[in-house]
Amino acid sequence: MALSDKELKEIAYLARINVNEESLSSLKKELEDILDLFDELNEADTSEVEAMSHPLDLSQPTRKDEVTEENLREELLKNAPSVKSGLFLVPKVIDGEN
Amino acid sequence: MKNYSEDWEAVIGLEIHVQLSTKSKLFSGASTNFGALPNTQACNIDLALPGVLPVLNEEVLRMAIKLGKALNAEINSPTSFARKNYFYPDSPKGYQISQMDRPIVEDGYLDIETDKGAKRIGVTRAHLEEDAGKSLHDDFEGQSGIDLNRAGTPLLEIVSEPEISSSEEAVAYLKSIHSIIRYLEISDGNMAEGSMRCDANVSVRKKGDEKLGTRTETKNVNSFRFVEKAIQYEIERQIHELESGNKITQETRLYDSQANTTRPMRSKEFANDYRYFPEPDLLPINLKKEFIEEVLATMPEMPNQKRERFVSQFSLSEYDAGLLAADKDLADFFEEVTKVSNSPKLSANWIMGELSAELNNENLSIKESKVTSNKLGQLISRIEDGTISGKIAKDIFEKMWSSGKEVDAIIKDEGLEQVTDDKEIETMIDEVIANNPEQLEQYRSGKDRLFGFFVGQVMKASQGKANPKQVNDILKSKLEK
């Protein structure tokens, strides 16, 4: 399956991977090979097979609705490069005007 | 904006996010309390530190099953989680755990009522997902502040079929969902605090057209009134655009409640692609039959059932019963009052009349009423047993409201017992008639409407304490003589 440069750049953007122009063509080749493998998988007749959403044939264990975690703020904030007034600081983000 | 022609019809679907009132988060044991100091209720799992795994809170399954039942829907088993991938700083994992192919609730409906009658709205699905944290864009030296207290709080997203045709229907549907989640006690439904959020998908088309028009999505409208206004605005805007020969752009819009308009959010370079895939950290969930039955056994009486019971048990009108039953606290208060007063109709009138007026006046909820259900019941029973008239009762109610005193104490202190003694009333009537010979003359020569004048004079003479029915009867017989 052929990928356009535009599609490749979009995929890279969605994954937040910085792809430079030089590596574009080799990366494209690798991705196309992977997609070809999926095409091959798609050839198998699965009309009689139920979809599998997890390889383990088990049911998810659950926990009771109880608060077990204390206030960990001071410890957790220590991991962050920049904090203020108990908040993690990140580069300014405004999505739309939300 | 001018009124649009009758040729158009609107097609509306709502997505309602309901924050579930669990103690702990969807996948972690951190607290979900509202209003805590930033980041004091976020743990390793909420922050997606390396090596952590989500563990599902069992209570959310119970809550979703109850909602599914109330929406006449299927409960899917197995139900499974999926990853919705996007990057945003208030979502530390880089994805949101949500549901895609097998939502826990699917294929239900809800019956709503508007002025135009009853209508059934299909509910496509309701799925579990986690909430994001909050970004604060105040000035932190050019940076944004992130509070992850809300990250991982459980949400149920309830998606309707595009079967809603007006802003009135949209609000009726939203209120009905609100009423249900409050009855089930699965959420406090507080729209101002964001416990219930509504996104509206709106498109318009010419009546009779098969094909749907291009739709817009209006996000996060935070009150019933604004939902109605935002949708109404959006319908009129789209019709106006189309009638002017323009096209509708598929986009996300924000409602501005100050200006009562919607405007587009800045559009991204290309559409988001969330690249959903099955959540590898969580197994599918098999809901055992016994578990579902155990949950369903705890279902409370729902608003529609309560309304019907109020009609049959208390002979209330459909309208009164509907108003009372829509709010669980109000319905409980009514039943408590009725238990004391033994008069359902009068109790309903007082609750929706005088009591509601005072509550609205002071912006109080029914639970904060200054006159308790017990005291209001006593007041109404004093009207019923003839101790006081309805008119005096209103004065007493105001005194009860401001002083917190009981009805009997006020009646005794102020000598407000109703005059029901025929002799006493006759004496008052004789006096009024004697003092108004001119009016008597006119009345007897055919001016019937002067009857009201005499009633007024007698009531005044008794300081409002005479029993009105007796006054009417005795006065009539005296005047006809």
Interface residues (C-beta under 8 A of the other chain):
Chain A: E10 L14 R16 A51 S53 H54 L56 L58 S59 Q60 P61 T62 R63 K64 D65 E66 V67 T68 E69 N71 L72 R73 L76 L77 N79 S82 K84 S85 G86 L87 F88 L89 V90 P91 K92 V93 I94 D95 G96 E97 N98
Chain B: T22 K23 S24 S28 G29 A30 S31 L37 P38 N39 T40 Q41 A42 C43 N44 L47 L49 V55 L56 N57 E58 E59 L61 P78 S80 N85 F87 Y88 P89 D101 R102 S135 L136 H137 F140 G142 Q143 S144 G145 I146 D147 L148 K219 N220 T252 L254 M265 R266 F270 D273 R275 P278 P280 L282 L283 P284 I285 N286
